[in-house]
Amino acid sequence: MGCEKKCVFCDQGSATGFSKAPELSQLDELVKNYRSSTEQFEIAFYGGTFTGMSETLQEFYLDWADKYVREGVCKGIRISTRPDQIDEKKIEYLKIHNVNFIEIGVQSFDEEVLERSNRGHSVEDVENVCKMLNDMKVDFGLHLMVGLPADDEQKDLYSAWRTIEVGAKTCRIHPTLVLKNSTLSKLFMTGEYRPLDFENAVNICSKMVGILESHNVKVIRVGLFIPNELEGNIIAGPYHPRFGEIVRIKLVNDVISYLKPSKIVYTHRQTGILKFVDLQRQMGEEFGFLVDGQFLRWKDALNRYISGGVQGVRTAQKRYITTN
């Protein structure tokens, strides 16, 4: 809903199984279910361009969600939108209705990639809206994709550096998948588009996560979520239901290869990755490594890895510095 253009990679029906928005009664049931299973949650309007809808429709949904915020049932509201469908007036309107976080579909900071993906906005549009949100003190996150038409690894890593620069608090990353009924599926069938292979997708995404999180941008998801029953709608592309976990395991092992620590120090949150790490281990209060007899926490280890000349990472940063 609210999307005036259809991007080449998009088909929401294939990705979600929904052809129309759920009724409010269904949304009330969702809130009820979350309320019984978790203490804190937010209401998020995703899957379309929220601010591209009519003001009447925006108000209809925000009034419904705002009621739960005022009652203390949930802690806030998030919406997703496009950089060319938001301005100061719309931001003020969202703030009044307790929208406390805005996610922006950017996909890339490369003009050719945006054009070939039929995004309908420019890099300048992205930069302008990020400045606007910063000036108006509204937290926001960006959504990036890898493997789009005309894309390559250097462009993807450059987009990660630019995400840091524009002040995003969070980022979502996912590799491009060829979905049924998308324009990309036709380009794939004619040989005009070739998706990333799985290994390259993991490699690029792990470097992007390293760049972003070493500079305090929280990566809140890696990989596109597709319900099990809809996986048949994926025609091609580097899909795996545990893609994000695989990417993070790759990143940890790359940091280990670079630092050559004697031990990994882990907490209960890292127990799942230990079987994929060939290194002595010990339980501790914070995730990190023993390097030359000294404890190095994960954030510092990540900084050393990123600043140490990781293949391709510095080249992309130099391009970013030159461009700016």
Beta strands, then each sheet from edge to edge (+ up, - down):
strand 1: 43-45
strand 2: 77-81
strand 3: 99-107
strand 4: 140-146
strand 5: 170-175
strand 6: 178-179
strand 7: 218-222
strand 8: 234-236
strand 9: 263-266
strand 10: 280-283
strand 11: 288-291
strand 12: 294-297
sheet 1: 1+ 2+ 3+ 4+ 5+ 7+
sheet 2: 6+ 8-
sheet 3: 10+ 9+ 11- 12+
end
